[in-house]
Amino acid sequence: MEASLVIGMAQMEVFPGDPARNGARMLEMIASARGKGVDLLVFPEMCVPGYLIGDMWERPAFLRECETWNQRIVAATDAVDAAGAVAAGGARPMAAVFGTVIPDWKAKGEDGRPRKYNGYIAAMNGRAIRHPGLGRDYGIKTLLPNYREFDEPRHFHDARKLAMELDKPLEDLLEPVPIPLNGKLCRAGIILCEDAWEEDYAQKPLEILGLKSCDFMLNLSCSPFTQGKNDKRNRVFSRKAKALGRPVFYVNCISLQNNGKTLFTFDGRSTAYGSDGTVAAEMPAYAQDMLPVQVEWRKGRPMLAKPAGAAVPDPVEDMPARRIREIYQALRYGARGFLASIGQDRVVIGVSGGVDSAVAAAFYRDILPPQNLMLVNMPSRFNSGTTRNLSKVLAGNLGCLYAEIDIEASLAVTKSQLDGLEIRSPDGSLRASISMAGFVMENVQARDRSSRLLAALAASFGGVFTCNANKAEITVGYSTLYGDLGGYLALLGDLWKSEVYALGRYLNAEVFRREVIPEGVFTIVPSAELSDTQAVDEGKGDPLVYPYHDKLFFAWVQRWNRATPEEILDWYADGSLTANLGLEEGVDLKSVFPTHAAFIRDLERWWNLYSGIAVAKRVQAPPILAVSSRAFGFDHREAMGPAFYSARYRALRSELLKNSGGGFGA
């Protein structure tokens, strides 16, 4: 062995918009790492200011605060403090690399404000290390993501633009940073998050640095969780490490951050990849810690020594089981963090006996003591004894507070006040008659429960109440504005109905390890129970056929090439709908849609709602905690307007309806 050094991966919890809290934690981790013999401590991207902080970047006072902490963190790398005392862990030098905002007060950004870089600082002996390509005391990001929840070009300048300004090739700005570590001058290839996801960009920072004899690569990341993303990370970074023939350190933060409408968890899962592409060590999700990894030079090549007890991905774990476990971890971390961030620790949940509210109740019981959780069943004459009993059994199993409040009397008051009411203009020329029949009274029930009872109970209880809507319902607005779409957070709003069922089973089996959600909740027909047409004891329920509509709506919202009615009708006509939507075996669409006309009516009904009133509802809905590849809110941006139907769809529709008696797929 020619030489060795220890690189510490600092997987820290980042609090957005709070540089003092983040900076103080970084100082603690630097002191701790020095005492553990770490030569180079690597922090995540934007770990000083946080990442998703809206337009707070426009506030000079905030930028100055970040600069102050940048300087304090750089100073903390000195082995001797200002008074001349040797730092904890001895006088052995230790370097640190951390991601932060870099203001350039002498230059302007394209928004006319002081220029800002999403950058990093490498520091040692109390000083920033000069970047050889930029000639500055920092490095900057090259690729600024501008999709999904990302909006970096709104605020930050990048290396591509700077290269154009300086009239230099980008390659001249991207250079390894020389850092003397344990007697060896190492050349560190340092990149920030998106710079490694370079396939879809013309410029490829990691590839450029890989040609410049780096000893190892550091990827400082602030990467949000989505389902299956860690598998993709491992594929991408394993391939990169093997192609470069150098170790790659992916260092991600843990955090809960938001852009005002959608909440995102950052799962950490920091990973060290060997030069052969294998995973040497992976840090746990949502755990703040520092993992030291030893780098050893053998025949001039840097190799990683697997840390004792370090975790590696389990290649044989069942994929559906892993996905639902990761969803649970993200929701748990996110819900706890959001409650703490808004200063709340008490929750009221309206429970109906259905799966959505039952899963929400069990979930909150997992993160709250029983005295801080109140379940409320609010039946009308349309609610069966079956669902009322399931609600009570659920509360008993969870051991929390429970109340049953009948709403028939209040519904009667509303109906007596409004039904048949004649309303006229002051001059008598205009007249309207109010009827409280049909869906109007269904909406009154939902609003009476949420806007009146749950809101009042939450205020009295000193807490908040929840929105239990799932993603299928939110997609088409199958929820009542100011009713069941009310609440402080839509915890399940990024889960399709099938995922809600799976999460409920997981809570019983893996979290509580007993049946807290009664089996009847899983087997009863999903129903809003707002009229006689939704009587669950008669097998009547929601108009959504969830095994089909989950997949249909997924194609509209989350599919990479997002589908419209044109694609759906095309697949229907050529018999490939089941395959293209990925329908589970046993989903019998022939019985649901006996004719072409029936299929088209259903398709247009939900598409019109998704594109129409449901958009207005989503604008006013509670924030959603994202776990999917496309969550409603800032991640799924949309404008209010008419439903789009292509000319080809209209032609295909006309052709099919000429044979209106044709069956499904005929």
N, C-alpha and C positions, 0 to 999 in steps of 0.2 A: 504494500500500500504506500503510495507516494505522498499523499497528503489527505487531510480530511477537515471537514467543517460541519457545523450544525446550523441548519436553517429552521427557524421556528415559524410555523404557520399560525398567525394570530387571528383566530376566528372570533371576532368580537361582536357584541350586540351594539348596533348603531341606532341612535335615536335621532330621527330627522329633525333638522332645524335646531339642534341643541349642541353646538360645538363645545361648550364648557363641559357638559356631561361626557361627551365622547372623548374629548381631549384628556380629561382626568382619568378615564379608564385606560387610555393608551399609555399614559405615564405609569400607571400601576403595572400594566403588562410588560412594559420595557424594563422596569425594575425587577420584576419576577423572572423574566427571561434571562437577564444578565446573571442572576443568581443560579440559573440552571445551565450555564455554559453555552448559551446560544450565541452564535457568531453573527447571524443575520436574522432579524425579525421582520416578517413580511405581513403588513396589514392589508385590508381590503381597499377597494376603490371608494372614494368619497366618504371615508370613514370619519372625517372631521365634521363636515357640514351635514351629512346625510345626503340622500339622492333625490327622492320625490318630495320636493318642498314647494311646488307650485312656482309662483313668481317672487318668492322670497329672495331669489337671486338678484332682484332689482334694488335691494336695499343696501346702500353703502355701509351702514352700521353693522349689518350682518357679515358682510365681506371682511370688514376690518376685524371683527371678532374672530373669524376663521383664520385670518393672517396671524393674529396674536397667538393662537393655539398652534399654528404651523411652526412658529418660531420657538415656542416652548417645547414642542416635541423634538425639534431638531436639537435644541440645547440639552435635552435629556439623554442624548446618545453620548455625551461626554462622560468619560469614566471618572472625572474629577469635577466636583461641583464648584459653584462660584466662590465658596469659602475655602477651597483647596482640599476638601475632604474626599477620600476615595469612595466611590459609589458602592452600594451593596453588590456583592459578588466579585469584588476585587477590581483591579485596574485594567483588566483585560478589555481591549476595545470591542465594542459591539456596534454593528450598523443596523439601521432600520430603513425600511421603505414603506411609505404610506400614501394612499390616495387622498386627494383633497382638491378644493377649488383654489385656483391660482388667479387672483385679480391682476390685471395689467392696467394700472391707472393712467398710463401715458398713451394708451392706444384705445381706439373705439371698436366696439363690436358692430355687427350689421344692424343692431337695433338702436344704434346711436348712444348706447350707454357704455360705461367702462368695460373693456374687454375682459372676458373670463375664460379660463381654460379648465376643462376637466383634466387634472394633471396628477403628477406624483412627485414626491421629494425623496431622494436617497440621501441619508445623513449618516455621519460618523464623526466621532471626536467633537461633537457639539457643533458641527458645521454641515451645511448642505454640500453634496458632491456635485461638482460642475458637470452638466450634461455635455458630452463631447460633440454631439451633433447640433445642439441648439445654442451652445455657448451660454446657457442660463443655469440657474440653480434649481432647475426642475425639468421634468419631461412632460409631454402633453399627449393627449389621446388623438389618434388618427381618425378612427371611424366613429362617428356619432350616430347612434341608432335613431331612426325617425319612423317608427312603426309601432303598432299595438299601443302600449302605455308609454312608450319612450318618445321624448320630445326634446332631445338634447340640442339640436341646431337652433332652437328658439333662444337659447341662452349662451351657448359656448362656441368658441372659435376652435378649429381643429388644425392638425399638422398639415393637412392637404392645402388648406387656405393659406397657412403661414408660408409654406414652401412656394406657393405662387407669388405671394407678396415679396419674398426674398429673392425670387427668380432663381430658385435652386431646385434640383430634383428632390423628390420626397426622400429618396434613398440617402441623401446627404444628412437629413435631419434624424433619421432613425439609426442610432448607433448604440452598441452595448455600453452600459455604464460600468466603469472600472471601480471595483471595490476591494481593498486589501482585507482579506479575511484569513485569520489564523496563519499568517506568514505567506499567503498566496494571493497574488493579484488576480481576482476573478473578474470575468467579463459577464455581467448580468444583462440578459435581454429582457427588458421590462416593458410590458404592454398592459393596457387597461381594457378589461372585459371584452367589448365588441371587437377589439383589434384582433382577437383570436378567431372570431366568427367571420372570417374574411371571404368565404367562398362566393358570396353574392356581390362583392365589391370589386371594382377595377384595381384598387390599390390593396396590397396584401402585406400588412405590417409584420406579421409573424414570419412570413416567408422571407421578407427582406432581412429581418434580423437573423434568421436562421442561416443566412449565407455569410454572416460576419463573425464566425468563430466564437459564438457565445459558449460559456461553460454551462449555463443552465438558463431556463426561461422562467420568468415570474409573471403570472397573470393575476393582476389585482382586479377583483370583480365585485360588482354589486348586482347580483343576478337573482331576479324573483323566481319563486317556485311556480311551476305548472306541472300538471300530471305528465310523467314520463320524461321530464326535462333532464333529470340526473342521468338517465340511461343515455340520452343524446350527448350530454356533456362528456361522459366517459368514452363514448365512441369517438367524438371529435378530438378530445385531448389525447387519448391513447394513440390515435392515428398521427396526430401532430408530433408527439414525442418520439414515436418510432421513425417518422420521416426525417426529423431533425437529428436523431441520434443523440439527444440531450434530455436530461430530466426536465420536467415541466411541473411547476408548482401553481396550482389553481387555488387562490385564497379568496373565499367569499364571506360576506358578513351574514349574520342573522339579524333580522329586523322586521318590523311591521311599518310599512310606509304607504302613503296614499296620495292620490291626486284629486281628492275632494269628492269623488264619486265612486271610486273603486279602491279597495284595500288590497295590498299585495304583501305576502309574506316572503321573506328572503331566508332560505333554508340552510345556508352555510354549506355543508357537505364538502368542505375544502379537501382537496385531494392532491397527493404527490404521485406523479407518473414517472416511472423509470424510463431510461433511454431506449428500452425495448418495447415501450408502450404499455407495460403492465402497471396495474395499480399497486403502488407500494403501501399506501395508507390512505384511508378516507375518514374524515372526522364525522361525528354524528350530526344528524339534522337538529337544528334549533338548540344547539348546546354551545355556550360560550366557553372557549378553552384555548390553550396554546399547545400545539403538537410539534415537538422537536424531531427533525428528520436529519439523519447523518448522510452527508455526501462524501464519498471516498473516491479518490483518483486511482485508477488502475490502468497502467500502460497508457497514461495520458488521457484516459476517458473517465468522465465523472459517472459514478454509479451510486444508486441509493441503497442504503441499508434499511431493511424493513424495521420500523420501530416496534419494540416489544409491546404486545397486546393491541397493536393497531388493527382497526377494522378494515376489511375489504368487502366489496359487494358480493352478495350471495348469488351465484349464477343460477342456482336451481330453485330459488324461491318462486312460487307461483305468481305470475304477473298480475292477475286480478287481485290477489291477496295483497301484493306489494302496493298496488295502486290505491286500494281503499285504506291501507295503513298510512300511506303518505298523505292522502286527503285528510284523514283524521288528525295527523300531526299538524298539518298546516292550519286547519280550522281551529284546533285547540290553542295553538300558539297565537293565532290571529285574534280569536275571540277574547282571550285573556288580555292580550296586549291592548286591544281596542277599548275594553272596559277600563283598564288602568289609565289609558291616555285621556279618556273623557271624565275620569274621576268617579266612576260608578262601580258598585259592587253588589247591587241587588237587581234582580231581573224578574219580570212578570211575563208569563207565557199563557196565551189562550190555547187550551188543549181541546181538541174536538173528538178524540178517539181515533183519528186518522194517523197515517204514518209520518207526515211532515211535522206536525206539532209534537208527536211522541218522540221523534228523533231529536228535535230541538230541545225538548225537556230533558231527555237523558244526557244530551251533550252538555247542557249548562249545569246539570247536577254533577258532572265530572269535574267542572272547574270552579264550582261554588259550594259553600257549605249549605246544608239543607235549610237553615233559617233564612238564607238570603235568596231563596228561590220560591216563587209563588206560582202555582198552576191554577188556572181558572177555567172551568167548563161553563159555557153560557148557552144552554139549550133553549130552543123554541119548540113549538109543537111538532116540527118536522124532524127533530133529533130523536133517534131511536134509543130505547133502553140499552141496546147493545153498545153503542158508542159512548153513552153516558157512563156505563159501567167500566168500559175500557179506560176511560179517562181517570176514574177513581182508582182503579187497580194500579194504573201507571204511577199516580201520585203516591199510593201506598208503597209500591216497590221502591220508589226513589226516596221516601221518607221526608218529603218536603211539605211546605204549606199547600193547602188545597181548599178551594171554594167552588161551590156550584151556585150560579146566579141565573135564575130564569129571566128571559128577556120578553116574554109574552106581554106583560103589562106595559112595558115601555113601547113595544111595537104597536100596541093598541092605541096608545096616546098619539103616536105619530100618525097612524092611519086615520084616527078620528079628527085630527087637526087638518089633514090635507086631502083625504079622499073625497072627491066630489066638490072640492072647493072651486068656486067661481072667482076668477081674477079678472079685473077690468082696468083699463087705463082711466086716468082721472076724468077725462071727458066722456067716457063711456063708449068710445068708438071701437076700442079693441077689447076682445074677450077671449079667455082661455079657461078650459075646464081641466082640473087636475084629477088624474086617476092613479091610485096606488095599487095597481094590479100587476101580476106577472113578475118580470125581472126587477121592477122598481122596488117591490117589497123584499126581493132577495137581496138587493143592494142595501136596503135599509137595515136588514138584519146584520150584514157584515159591518156596516158603519156603526151601528149601535154597539156592537161588541168591541170594536177597536177604538174608534174616536171618542166614545163615551166611557165605556166601562174600563177597558184596559188602560187608557190614558189616565183616567182618574185614580185607578188602583195604583199605577206606577208612581204617580205623584205623591199619593198618600204613603206608599211603601218606601218612598225615597229611592226609587230606582228608575228603570227603563222597561219598556215592553218590546217584544220581538216581532219581526216579520218572518213568518214561516213559509213563505212562498218558495217553490222550487223553480228551476230554470225553465222547464216546459211551460209552466203557468206564466212566468214573466215574459217569455218569448211572445206569447199571443195575448197578453193582457187578461188571462183568465184569473183575475183577482180584482177586487174592488178598490178603486182609488179612495183614499181616506178610510178604508176599511181594513181588510186583511192585507193590503199593501202598505199599511202604516207600520211604524216601529222604528227603532233606532238603528237596526242592522238587519239585513237579509242574510243570515248565516248560511242558509242552504240555497241562496239565489244563484249559485254557479254550479249546482248539482242537478243533473237530470233525474227524473223520478226513479229510474232504475238504480242510480247511485245513492239516492236517499234510502231505498230499501237495503242496499248493500251496507251502507253506513250503520243502519239500525241493527242489522245482524252482527256487524263487527262490534258495536258497543256492547251488545249482550254477551258475545262469545269471548272477546279479547280484553275489553276494558272493565266491565263489571263482573264478568265470568259467572253470570247468572241471568235469569230472565227478568230484566227490569222492564223492558218493552214487552207487553203481553203478546203472545202469539197471534191472538185475534187481530191485532193491529196490522200484522203482515198479510193476513188472509182475507180481511174484509174488503169489499169493493171500494175503491177510492171515490169519495163523494163529498160534495159541499153541504149536503143535507139542508138545502134552502127551500125546497118545495116537495110536493108529493111525487114529482117525477124523479126524485133522487133518493128514494127510500132504500136504504142499504139492506134492510131485512128482506126486501123483495129483489135484491140483486141489481138495483138501479143506482147509477152513479154518474161520474163526470162524463162529459161528451168527448173527452180525450181518450183515445186508445193508446195508453202510454208506451207499450212495447213498439208500436209503429210511430206515433207522433214524436217520441223522444228522438228517434233516428231521423225523421223528416226534418225536425227543427234543427238538429245538429248539422244537417247538410246546409241549411240556410245560414247558420251562425258560425260554426266552427270548422267546417270543411275547408281545406286549403284553397281549392277552387270553388268558391262559395256558390251553391246552387240557387237557381231561381225556378219558378214554375216551368220554364222552358225545359230545363234539364230533367226535372221530375217527370213531366209528361212524356218526354222522349224515352226515359227509362221504362216508364209504365207501358208505353206502346210497344217497345221492342222486347219486353219481358225481362229486363235486367234490373228492375227496381229493387227487388229483394237483395241482390248481390251488391248493387251500388250503395244502398243504404246500410248494408251490413245487418239486416234483420236477423234476429235469432231464429233458430229452428223452432217450428211450431206456431209462428205468427201467421194466422190464416186470414189473409186480406180478402179472399174471395167472399167470405161471409160478411165482412164489414162493408165492402164495396161491390155489390152484385152487378152494377152496370158502370159503363164509362161515365155516365152523367153523375152517378153517386160519387165516384172518385174525384171528378173535377169539382163538384160542389164543395166537397170537404177541403180539397187543396186550396181553392180560392177563398173559402171562408177564413181559413187560418192565415193565409198569406196577406189578405186584406187587413186582418187584425194586426198581424206582426208589423206590417208596414204603416199602419194607420194609428188608431187610438192607442195601441200598445206602446208606441214610441212616446206619446205624450205621457202615458202612465210611467214609463221607465224614467223619463226626465224628472218626475216628481217622486220616484220610489226611493226607499232608503238605500244607503251604500251597500255594495255587495262585496263579500270577501272572495277574491279570485282564487280559483284552484285549477282552472281549465286553460286551454290554449286561446280562448277568447271569452272574456267575461263582459257582461253588460256594464255600461258606464264609459269611462274614459278609454277602456281597452277596446270597446266595440262602438266606435263613433258613428253616429247616425244623425240625419236631419229629418225633421218632420215634413212630410210631403205625401204625394199620392203613391199608391202601389204601382210598381213597374211590371208591365207585361210586354214581352218582346213581340214583334210581328210574327216571328216563327212560332211562338207559343199560340198565338191567336189562330194561325193557320192549322196547326196540329190539333188544337181544340175543336175547331169546326169539322175537321175530317173525322175525328173520333165520335163526335156527337151525331154525325150522319148515321152512324151505327149505334144509336143510343141504347139498343138492347144488348150490346156486347158486354161480356163479363170482364172481370179483372184480368188484365194482360191479354185480352183476346185481340 
